């Protein structure tokens, strides 16, 4: 079988709904017919053990101690969704470079279609190293008054870490070094960022104005040339109910606006994953030295990310794990064995062949799958508009 696609999710801070969003996306992808493995790499505040009410089970620490294989850690939390498997973790120190390499290599050997990683929130180099080691990266951000500045801060750290690896710099690239790059180097960096597989999800943890959501998208466009937004998760009072009952939001409110938005994000994610991303070397070779940056002044080459907003340590402060200490469930369902002859193999083959899968998520007949916008409500999907530059529009 083909190598699974690794998708990492990060954020500028913790406590903004990253675990909730990623676990629900994983659930929806599994319901659509894909084999999904969800791995908790938020070692400062691991949440999946309690979120899914997993029993006493080996964790990533046992894998790094070489006492178990990564495949032995996988457990299916829902008997009615056997294609979703979770690998939990416990509170531990951040991953070392050798551990990240070991984990990435083992993930590539998993018999699954998609591996979803949840990383810790924050804009540290360690977090960035984890995110760029995956095939795709998603940032979750909340649209408050400092959300755009936080997002731009973590994107700058991410891109500096990314370019440091691409250009094999001996030390992390500083603002001064980047500012002094010659035009060709800058143009190569801009081309790399334009094709960098990074998207965002805007999580409205409270009711917010459309202008604040637009500001988040504007930051993404400033960095990558396009908004690169998978979608908006609207605020819902039902979230607390879903968390307390340890159930996916789809099973709490199948026809609500949040469920429809989560399904929309899951579908757009599948379409995004089916496209190939050019290698950094291919991108650099295609750069025309005479082509200028049409986006305007890029924040990567500025000494200040946002001069209009001053960020303090409190703006990136780590919050307490919202799911509390791990809860032990009486029993968890065993995961189904991977089989290439599964009854929904057509969906998986379509995904492997880079065709758009046809999701089988059941919704009430009156639900219209359209894209959510805070002010405009739901509007028709524009899949082509969201695709990163250089991708086929077929």
BAMAR-804441 format. One record per residue (C-alpha): x, y, z; residue in three letters; residue number from 1; chain. Coordinates in nm, 3 decimals, padded with zeros to 5 digits. Last residue first. Layout:
east/north/up/aa/i/ch
X/Y/Z/Ala/NUM/A .
...
***
This chain:
east/north/up/aa/i/ch
-00.923/01.949/-01.277/Unk/394/A .
-00.795/02.274/-01.131/Unk/393/A .
-00.441/02.144/-01.110/Unk/392/A .
-00.230/02.302/-00.838/Unk/391/A .
00.024/02.580/-00.897/Unk/390/A .
-00.121/02.813/-00.635/Unk/389/A .
-00.289/02.658/-00.330/Unk/388/A .
-00.650/02.545/-00.373/Unk/387/A .
-00.907/02.760/-00.196/Unk/386/A .
-01.061/02.927/-00.498/Unk/385/A .
-01.098/02.597/-00.681/Unk/384/A .
-01.321/02.460/-00.406/Unk/383/A .
-01.565/02.749/-00.419/Unk/382/A .
-01.849/02.617/-00.206/Unk/381/A .
-02.186/02.791/-00.213/Unk/380/A .
-02.277/03.025/00.078/Unk/379/A .
-02.384/02.971/00.437/Unk/378/A .
-02.428/03.256/00.685/Unk/377/A .
-02.329/03.587/00.526/Unk/376/A .
-02.198/03.753/00.840/Unk/375/A .
-02.009/03.466/01.005/Unk/374/A .
-01.935/03.275/00.680/Unk/373/A .
-02.011/02.905/00.643/Unk/372/A .
-01.949/02.711/00.322/Unk/371/A .
-02.227/02.495/00.190/Unk/370/A .
-02.344/02.141/00.251/Unk/369/A .
-02.723/02.182/00.241/Unk/368/A .
-02.908/01.994/00.512/Unk/367/A .
-03.270/01.911/00.423/Unk/366/A .
-03.202/01.541/00.372/Unk/365/A .
-03.074/01.494/00.726/Unk/364/A .
-02.706/01.398/00.720/Unk/363/A .
-02.520/01.073/00.653/Unk/362/A .
-02.148/01.097/00.588/Unk/361/A .
-02.073/00.885/00.281/Unk/360/A .
-01.803/01.110/00.139/Unk/359/A .
-01.733/01.072/-00.237/Unk/358/A .
-01.357/01.073/-00.262/Unk/357/A .
-01.193/01.319/-00.504/Unk/356/A .
-00.943/01.130/-00.717/Unk/355/A .
-00.575/01.125/-00.627/Unk/354/A .
-00.550/00.752/-00.704/Unk/353/A .
-00.509/00.680/-00.333/Unk/352/A .
-00.825/00.873/-00.250/Unk/351/A .
-01.021/00.697/-00.521/Unk/350/A .
-00.884/00.365/-00.397/Unk/349/A .
-01.002/00.449/-00.043/Unk/348/A .
-01.354/00.532/-00.159/Unk/347/A .
-01.366/00.220/-00.376/Unk/346/A .
-01.249/00.006/-00.083/Unk/345/A .
-01.581/00.064/00.095/Unk/344/A .
-01.645/-00.307/00.151/Unk/343/A .
-01.291/-00.365/00.276/Unk/342/A .
-01.068/-00.577/00.053/Unk/341/A .
-00.741/-00.403/00.135/Unk/340/A .
-00.802/-00.494/00.498/Unk/339/A .
-00.676/-00.327/00.812/Unk/338/A .
-00.793/-00.518/01.117/Unk/337/A .
-01.082/-00.353/01.298/Unk/336/A .
-01.001/-00.158/01.610/Unk/335/A .
-01.104/-00.296/01.947/Unk/334/A .
-01.383/-00.114/02.125/Unk/333/A .
-01.302/00.054/02.453/Unk/332/A .
-01.407/-00.075/02.792/Unk/331/A .
-01.496/00.064/03.134/Unk/330/A .
-01.363/00.410/03.041/Unk/329/A .
-01.080/00.565/03.235/Unk/328/A .
-01.075/00.944/03.246/Unk/327/A .
-00.755/01.134/03.177/Unk/326/A .
-00.709/01.452/03.383/Unk/325/A .
-00.885/01.768/03.275/Unk/324/A .
-01.039/01.818/02.930/Unk/323/A .
-00.962/02.189/02.913/Unk/322/A .
-00.587/02.122/02.960/Unk/321/A .
-00.477/02.425/03.158/Unk/320/A .
-00.362/02.722/02.953/Unk/319/A .
-00.024/02.795/02.802/Unk/318/A .
00.047/03.165/02.774/Unk/317/A .
00.102/03.299/02.420/Unk/316/A .
-00.065/03.637/02.476/Unk/315/A .
00.066/03.637/02.832/Unk/314/A .
00.423/03.645/02.701/Unk/313/A .
00.352/03.987/02.553/Unk/312/A .
00.253/04.093/02.203/Unk/311/A .
00.257/04.452/02.079/Unk/310/A .
00.011/04.521/01.801/Unk/309/A .
00.041/04.791/01.535/Unk/308/A .
00.401/04.712/01.442/Unk/307/A .
00.306/04.371/01.319/Unk/306/A .
00.573/04.116/01.227/Unk/305/A .
00.865/04.344/01.309/Unk/304/A .
01.211/04.312/01.156/Unk/303/A .
01.063/04.277/00.809/Unk/302/A .
01.183/04.023/00.553/Unk/301/A .
00.935/03.752/00.647/Unk/300/A .
00.656/04.012/00.657/Unk/299/A .
00.652/04.041/00.274/Unk/298/A .
00.630/04.385/00.113/Unk/297/A .
00.379/04.370/-00.172/Unk/296/A .
00.200/04.055/-00.296/Unk/295/A .
00.326/04.084/-00.655/Unk/294/A .
00.676/03.974/-00.563/Unk/293/A .
00.901/04.031/-00.862/Unk/292/A .
00.979/03.801/-01.151/Unk/291/A .
01.321/03.871/-01.301/Unk/290/A .
01.493/03.588/-01.116/Unk/289/A .
01.244/03.337/-01.252/Unk/288/A .
01.193/03.063/-00.997/Unk/287/A .
01.126/02.719/-01.147/Unk/286/A .
01.443/02.563/-01.006/Unk/285/A .
01.351/02.678/-00.655/Unk/284/A .
01.009/02.512/-00.677/Unk/283/A .
01.147/02.183/-00.805/Unk/282/A .
01.403/02.179/-00.521/Unk/281/A .
01.134/02.254/-00.261/Unk/280/A .
00.931/01.955/-00.388/Unk/279/A .
00.603/02.031/-00.560/Unk/278/A .
00.294/01.945/-00.352/Unk/277/A .
00.072/01.674/-00.496/Unk/276/A .
-00.302/01.718/-00.471/Unk/275/A .
-00.525/01.456/-00.307/Unk/274/A .
-00.465/01.601/00.037/Unk/273/A .
-00.636/01.930/-00.050/Unk/272/A .
-00.951/01.755/-00.169/Unk/271/A .
-00.963/01.552/00.151/Unk/270/A .
-00.913/01.870/00.357/Unk/269/A .
-01.196/02.040/00.167/Unk/268/A .
-01.425/01.754/00.263/Unk/267/A .
-01.320/01.762/00.629/Unk/266/A .
-01.364/02.141/00.641/Unk/265/A .
-01.715/02.115/00.495/Unk/264/A .
-01.801/01.842/00.744/Unk/263/A .
-01.679/02.064/01.028/Unk/262/A .
-01.885/02.354/00.894/Unk/261/A .
-02.198/02.142/00.868/Unk/260/A .
-02.148/02.016/01.222/Unk/259/A .
-02.097/02.369/01.354/Unk/258/A .
-02.409/02.498/01.178/Unk/257/A .
-02.630/02.230/01.329/Unk/256/A .
-02.774/01.930/01.142/Unk/255/A .
-02.607/01.643/01.325/Unk/254/A .
-02.609/01.805/01.670/Unk/253/A .
-02.477/01.564/01.934/Unk/252/A .
-02.354/01.279/01.713/Unk/251/A .
-02.177/01.520/01.477/Unk/250/A .
-02.010/01.683/01.779/Unk/249/A .
-01.814/01.365/01.844/Unk/248/A .
-01.893/01.216/02.187/Unk/247/A .
-01.718/01.226/02.521/Unk/246/A .
-02.047/01.323/02.694/Unk/245/A .
-01.887/01.620/02.871/Unk/244/A .
-01.712/01.731/02.555/Unk/243/A .
-02.028/01.710/02.343/Unk/242/A .
-02.228/01.907/02.600/Unk/241/A .
-01.958/02.175/02.623/Unk/240/A .
-01.962/02.213/02.246/Unk/239/A .
-02.342/02.250/02.233/Unk/238/A .
-02.326/02.625/02.301/Unk/237/A .
-02.198/02.667/01.944/Unk/236/A .
-01.946/02.914/01.800/Unk/235/A .
-01.880/02.882/01.429/Unk/234/A .
-01.593/02.673/01.289/Unk/233/A .
-01.460/02.863/00.988/Unk/232/A .
-01.302/02.698/00.687/Unk/231/A .
-01.002/02.545/00.515/Unk/230/A .
-00.834/02.884/00.486/Unk/229/A .
-00.542/02.932/00.248/Unk/228/A .
-00.606/03.307/00.208/Unk/227/A .
-00.372/03.328/-00.089/Unk/226/A .
-00.027/03.482/-00.147/Unk/225/A .
00.129/03.271/00.128/Unk/224/A .
00.231/03.513/00.403/Unk/223/A .
00.010/03.814/00.334/Unk/222/A .
-00.275/03.586/00.227/Unk/221/A .
-00.254/03.399/00.559/Unk/220/A .
-00.253/03.727/00.751/Unk/219/A .
-00.553/03.847/00.550/Unk/218/A .
-00.744/03.532/00.643/Unk/217/A .
-00.698/03.613/01.012/Unk/216/A .
-00.809/03.976/00.953/Unk/215/A .
-01.119/03.856/00.766/Unk/214/A .
-01.221/03.659/01.074/Unk/213/A .
-01.184/03.971/01.289/Unk/212/A .
-01.388/04.174/01.038/Unk/211/A .
-01.667/03.914/01.050/Unk/210/A .
-01.727/03.996/01.412/Unk/209/A .
-01.697/03.739/01.687/Unk/208/A .
-01.931/03.513/01.881/Unk/207/A .
-01.709/03.306/02.105/Unk/206/A .
-01.482/03.008/02.039/Unk/205/A .
-01.497/03.112/01.674/Unk/204/A .
-01.233/02.876/01.540/Unk/203/A .
-01.068/02.988/01.217/Unk/202/A .
-00.895/02.699/01.040/Unk/201/A .
-00.567/02.763/00.861/Unk/200/A .
-00.375/02.610/00.572/Unk/199/A .
-00.008/02.538/00.508/Unk/198/A .
00.133/02.328/00.223/Unk/197/A .
00.412/02.569/00.119/Unk/196/A .
00.360/02.658/-00.245/Unk/195/A .
00.357/03.034/-00.199/Unk/194/A .
00.614/02.995/00.079/Unk/193/A .
00.864/02.826/-00.152/Unk/192/A .
00.809/03.087/-00.422/Unk/191/A .
00.864/03.366/-00.169/Unk/190/A .
01.187/03.201/-00.047/Unk/189/A .
01.315/03.169/-00.403/Unk/188/A .
01.230/03.535/-00.467/Unk/187/A .
01.417/03.637/-00.153/Unk/186/A .
01.721/03.436/-00.257/Unk/185/A .
01.715/03.594/-00.602/Unk/184/A .
01.672/03.947/-00.464/Unk/183/A .
01.977/03.919/-00.230/Unk/182/A .
01.927/03.830/00.134/Unk/181/A .
02.005/04.109/00.380/Unk/180/A .
01.660/04.115/00.544/Unk/179/A .
01.678/03.739/00.591/Unk/178/A .
02.007/03.759/00.780/Unk/177/A .
01.886/04.045/01.002/Unk/176/A .
01.560/03.867/01.087/Unk/175/A .
01.758/03.558/01.187/Unk/174/A .
01.791/03.228/01.004/Unk/173/A .
01.844/02.942/01.247/Unk/172/A .
02.210/02.828/01.251/Unk/171/A .
02.404/02.604/01.011/Unk/170/A .
02.174/02.691/00.723/Unk/169/A .
02.079/02.396/00.503/Unk/168/A .
01.881/02.612/00.258/Unk/167/A .
01.569/02.399/00.294/Unk/166/A .
01.622/02.340/00.667/Unk/165/A .
01.666/02.707/00.755/Unk/164/A .
01.380/02.787/00.515/Unk/163/A .
01.140/02.573/00.717/Unk/162/A .
01.258/02.704/01.054/Unk/161/A .
01.227/03.063/00.930/Unk/160/A .
00.886/02.978/00.785/Unk/159/A .
00.754/02.830/01.109/Unk/158/A .
00.890/03.111/01.326/Unk/157/A .
00.731/03.369/01.093/Unk/156/A .
00.409/03.170/01.087/Unk/155/A .
00.403/03.165/01.468/Unk/154/A .
00.432/03.544/01.487/Unk/153/A .
00.182/03.605/01.205/Unk/152/A .
-00.073/03.392/01.389/Unk/151/A .
-00.020/03.575/01.716/Unk/150/A .
-00.053/03.913/01.542/Unk/149/A .
-00.372/03.806/01.361/Unk/148/A .
-00.527/03.668/01.684/Unk/147/A .
-00.457/03.980/01.888/Unk/146/A .
-00.805/04.136/01.865/Unk/145/A .
-00.983/03.801/01.868/Unk/144/A .
-01.045/03.571/01.572/Unk/143/A .
-00.929/03.238/01.717/Unk/142/A .
-00.657/03.048/01.532/Unk/141/A .
-00.608/02.687/01.427/Unk/140/A .
-00.305/02.621/01.206/Unk/139/A .
-00.289/02.332/00.960/Unk/138/A .
00.027/02.174/00.820/Unk/137/A .
00.068/01.920/00.541/Unk/136/A .
00.334/01.659/00.464/Unk/135/A .
00.464/01.649/00.823/Unk/134/A .
00.819/01.735/00.935/Unk/133/A .
00.725/02.102/00.902/Unk/132/A .
00.493/02.082/01.205/Unk/131/A .
00.737/01.909/01.440/Unk/130/A .
01.020/02.148/01.358/Unk/129/A .
00.782/02.440/01.409/Unk/128/A .
00.693/02.322/01.759/Unk/127/A .
01.061/02.295/01.851/Unk/126/A .
01.126/02.641/01.700/Unk/125/A .
00.866/02.789/01.933/Unk/124/A .
00.548/02.960/01.816/Unk/123/A .
00.292/02.818/02.053/Unk/122/A .
00.036/02.540/02.076/Unk/121/A .
00.148/02.181/02.121/Unk/120/A .
00.121/01.948/01.824/Unk/119/A .
-00.175/01.735/01.717/Unk/118/A .
-00.079/01.485/01.453/Unk/117/A .
-00.319/01.336/01.199/Unk/116/A .
-00.208/01.029/01.004/Unk/115/A .
-00.403/00.963/00.683/Unk/114/A .
-00.451/00.650/00.475/Unk/113/A .
-00.360/00.378/00.724/Unk/112/A .
-00.137/00.075/00.749/Unk/111/A .
00.137/00.251/00.942/Unk/110/A .
00.483/00.242/00.786/Unk/109/A .
00.511/00.617/00.728/Unk/108/A .
00.414/00.672/01.091/Unk/107/A .
00.722/00.472/01.198/Unk/106/A .
00.957/00.701/01.006/Unk/105/A .
00.789/01.012/01.148/Unk/104/A .
00.812/00.876/01.502/Unk/103/A .
01.182/00.791/01.478/Unk/102/A .
01.259/01.130/01.323/Unk/101/A .
01.064/01.308/01.595/Unk/100/A .
01.242/01.100/01.860/Unk/99/A .
01.585/01.190/01.719/Unk/98/A .
01.495/01.560/01.711/Unk/97/A .
01.380/01.547/02.073/Unk/96/A .
01.010/01.553/02.149/Unk/95/A .
00.894/01.793/02.417/Unk/94/A .
00.892/01.667/02.779/Unk/93/A .
00.608/01.440/02.891/Unk/92/A .
00.243/01.440/02.991/Unk/91/A .
00.087/01.123/02.854/Unk/90/A .
00.018/01.014/02.500/Unk/89/A .
-00.264/00.852/02.306/Unk/88/A .
-00.259/00.677/01.967/Unk/87/A .
-00.612/00.690/01.826/Unk/86/A .
-00.774/00.481/01.554/Unk/85/A .
-01.069/00.574/01.333/Unk/84/A .
-01.158/00.309/01.076/Unk/83/A .
-01.370/00.119/01.330/Unk/82/A .
-01.639/00.391/01.345/Unk/81/A .
-01.934/00.206/01.505/Unk/80/A .
-01.708/00.045/01.768/Unk/79/A .
-01.583/00.389/01.871/Unk/78/A .
-01.250/00.450/02.051/Unk/77/A .
-01.041/00.239/01.811/Unk/76/A .
-00.695/00.180/01.963/Unk/75/A .
-00.346/00.216/01.816/Unk/74/A .
-00.056/00.170/02.057/Unk/73/A .
00.052/-00.166/01.912/Unk/72/A .
00.108/-00.007/01.569/Unk/71/A .
00.371/00.223/01.722/Unk/70/A .
00.571/-00.078/01.839/Unk/69/A .
00.611/-00.141/02.210/Unk/68/A .
00.890/-00.136/02.476/Unk/67/A .
01.117/00.085/02.267/Unk/66/A .
01.120/00.354/02.540/Unk/65/A .
01.003/00.588/02.264/Unk/64/A .
00.704/00.361/02.203/Unk/63/A .
00.626/00.335/02.574/Unk/62/A .
00.630/00.715/02.598/Unk/61/A .
00.389/00.725/02.305/Unk/60/A .
00.125/00.564/02.524/Unk/59/A .
00.025/00.216/02.644/Unk/58/A .
-00.341/00.191/02.752/Unk/57/A .
-00.552/00.229/03.063/Unk/56/A .
-00.889/00.272/02.895/Unk/55/A .
-00.962/00.552/02.647/Unk/54/A .
-01.232/00.804/02.732/Unk/53/A .
-01.209/00.962/02.384/Unk/52/A .
-01.144/01.314/02.514/Unk/51/A .
-00.967/01.178/02.821/Unk/50/A .
-00.697/00.989/02.634/Unk/49/A .
-00.711/01.248/02.356/Unk/48/A .
-00.610/01.547/02.568/Unk/47/A .
-00.234/01.560/02.614/Unk/46/A .
-00.131/01.894/02.770/Unk/45/A .
00.249/01.931/02.756/Unk/44/A .
00.289/01.629/02.528/Unk/43/A .
00.068/01.773/02.256/Unk/42/A .
00.180/01.496/02.022/Unk/41/A .
-00.153/01.311/02.036/Unk/40/A .
-00.176/01.086/01.732/Unk/39/A .
-00.492/01.030/01.525/Unk/38/A .
-00.482/00.744/01.276/Unk/37/A .
-00.737/00.756/00.993/Unk/36/A .
-00.847/00.481/00.755/Unk/35/A .
-01.069/00.652/00.500/Unk/34/A .
-01.433/00.560/00.442/Unk/33/A .
-01.624/00.888/00.487/Unk/32/A .
-01.690/00.797/00.850/Unk/31/A .
-01.313/00.791/00.909/Unk/30/A .
-01.277/01.142/00.763/Unk/29/A .
-01.562/01.260/00.988/Unk/28/A .
-01.404/01.117/01.305/Unk/27/A .
-01.061/01.262/01.220/Unk/26/A .
-01.223/01.602/01.163/Unk/25/A .
-01.394/01.574/01.502/Unk/24/A .
-01.068/01.483/01.676/Unk/23/A .
-00.886/01.770/01.503/Unk/22/A .
-01.147/02.031/01.596/Unk/21/A .
-01.177/01.933/01.963/Unk/20/A .
-00.801/01.898/02.011/Unk/19/A .
-00.735/02.240/01.854/Unk/18/A .
-01.009/02.416/02.051/Unk/17/A .
-00.841/02.738/02.163/Unk/16/A .
-00.685/02.613/02.488/Unk/15/A .
-00.328/02.623/02.372/Unk/14/A .
-00.152/02.906/02.190/Unk/13/A .
-00.045/03.008/01.839/Unk/12/A .
-00.186/02.689/01.693/Unk/11/A .
-00.071/02.360/01.546/Unk/10/A .
-00.210/02.071/01.343/Unk/9/A .
00.009/01.820/01.161/Unk/8/A .
-00.098/01.613/00.859/Unk/7/A .
00.101/01.306/00.754/Unk/6/A .
-00.012/01.130/00.435/Unk/5/A .
00.011/00.752/00.447/Unk/4/A .
00.267/00.570/00.231/Unk/3/A .
00.106/00.364/-00.041/Unk/2/A .
00.000/00.000/00.000/Unk/1/A .
***
